Amino acid sequence: MEILKERIRKEGKIKEGNVLKVDSFLNHQMDIELFSEIGKEFKRRFEGAEINKILTIEASGIGIACVAAQSFHVPVVFAKKTQTKNIAGDVHTTKVQSYTHGRIYDIIVAKEFLGEGDKVLLIDDFLANGKALEGLIDLVEKSGAELVGAGIVIEKGFQAGGDALRGRGIRLESLAIVESMDEKTGRIVFRGDAANK
Amino acid sequence: MEILKERIRKEGKIKEGNVLKVDSFLNHQMDIELFSEIGKEFKRRFEGAEINKILTIEASGIGIACVAAQSFHVPVVFAKKTQTKNIAGDVHTTKVQSYTHGRIYDIIVAKEFLGEGDKVLLIDDFLANGKALEGLIDLVEKSGAELVGAGIVIEKGFQAGGDALRGRGIRLESLAIVESMDEKTGRIVFRGDAANK
């Protein structure tokens, strides 16, 4: 998605530890006009697929998912992160290891909002090691819902998450896949770029 | 806003401790068509006001704010909740006391995304004791931005937050104000209802 890549090249900041900061338009300040284009692109890529629910995870996935949902005309459910010890029996739950914070947290979805008959598209802003997405997939599987695929705004192609999920047969549509980025020069190469061949 | 009140009457669940659960359409599963109508209603109420940014707080405010922003054609910024001790100098920060959890947490917004020249509309899903909204107002004041007002989906009119903020001269537009609710009968009375006079 060219307008997205241009935006990442222009405003993305590469930080130590393979961090790509895009908080001017994606996950702190949010450019809603861009989100609308992103939603249309997800719709185009999943054209013809039967989808009746979008599932995302708090917090930064919610904005993208809600705007994208307008192209799909389906409700959005967001998985909640919780550190609560006692999880009630009326939720699906799984554990996710946070790469950034190094700790493990639970994510939950109420059973009444995810279950058999649901055809689910996952949406999130970032995919790196894939732990959050794996958690969402696990919730879908536990619920008996059908996983249609996942739409990701930015995938870090140099981390293992995306290719591992593709290897499992998950349909993964990432709108910009960063193949490499250089903290010193600020250069970002996307998968499929001519410069990358 | 009548369609919102009808939805609350139909799907809202009253729980012990003055809890109103509306997670089938507002803050866990999210009805995006309803969000779109809510966004248009905020736009109608703030018609003529100069607004160039919407500020909300994670997590459940983000969906409403992003969909509403499509009616205003402005970016959204969400304040992040953090328990991190060392806050860098490049953020505005304030403390918020959580009514539900009884603890105090920090909320932050990067200085580059909120400051002088910004004319800010606050948006959130719920207003009860008003602590989260007070925190957002404090961030706006610290940043030097101008506070235009606040749009709230559901206000609990029987808690002190809303009227206290109106008393401070804050322009507050709540789309449904719950005046009373009865856990035993399930009856919900809204401010302005004939039954309430």
Contacts between the chains, C-beta under 8 A, distances in Angstrom:
chain1	res1	chain2	res2	distance
A	23	B	110	6.7
A	23	B	113	7.7
A	24	B	112	7.4
A	24	B	113	7.3
A	25	B	75	7.9
A	28	B	77	6.6
A	28	B	78	6.9
A	28	B	80	7.2
A	28	B	109	7.8
A	28	B	110	6.0
A	28	B	113	6.3
A	29	B	75	5.5
A	29	B	76	7.3
A	29	B	77	4.8
A	29	B	110	7.8
A	29	B	113	4.4
A	30	B	66	6.3
A	30	B	69	7.9
A	30	B	75	6.1
A	30	B	76	4.6
A	30	B	77	7.3
A	30	B	78	7.4
A	31	B	75	5.6
A	32	B	66	5.9
A	32	B	69	4.3
A	32	B	70	5.8
A	32	B	73	7.8
A	32	B	74	7.6
A	32	B	75	6.4
A	32	B	76	6.2
A	33	B	73	7.4
A	35	B	66	6.7
A	36	B	70	6.9
A	58	B	58	6.7
A	58	B	59	3.8
A	59	B	58	3.9
A	59	B	59	4.4
A	59	B	62	6.3
A	59	B	78	7.0
A	59	B	80	7.4
A	62	B	59	6.3
A	62	B	62	4.3
A	62	B	63	5.1
A	62	B	66	7.5
A	63	B	62	5.1
A	63	B	63	7.0
A	63	B	65	7.7
A	63	B	66	4.1
A	63	B	76	6.7
A	63	B	78	7.7
A	65	B	63	7.7
A	66	B	30	6.3
A	66	B	32	5.9
A	66	B	35	6.7
A	66	B	62	7.6
A	66	B	63	4.1
A	66	B	66	5.2
A	66	B	67	5.5
A	67	B	66	5.5
A	67	B	67	6.8
A	67	B	70	7.4
A	69	B	30	7.8
A	69	B	32	4.3
A	70	B	32	5.8
A	70	B	36	6.9
A	70	B	67	7.4
A	70	B	70	8.0
A	73	B	32	7.9
A	73	B	33	7.4
A	74	B	32	7.6
A	75	B	25	7.9
A	75	B	29	5.5
A	75	B	30	6.1
A	75	B	31	5.6
A	75	B	32	6.4
A	76	B	29	7.3
A	76	B	30	4.6
A	76	B	32	6.2
A	76	B	63	6.7
A	77	B	28	6.6
A	77	B	29	4.8
A	77	B	30	7.3
A	78	B	28	6.9
A	78	B	30	7.4
A	78	B	59	7.0
A	78	B	63	7.7
A	80	B	28	7.2
A	80	B	59	7.4
A	109	B	28	7.8
A	110	B	23	6.7
A	110	B	28	6.0
A	110	B	29	7.8
A	112	B	24	7.4
A	113	B	23	7.7
A	113	B	24	7.2
A	113	B	28	6.3
A	113	B	29	4.3
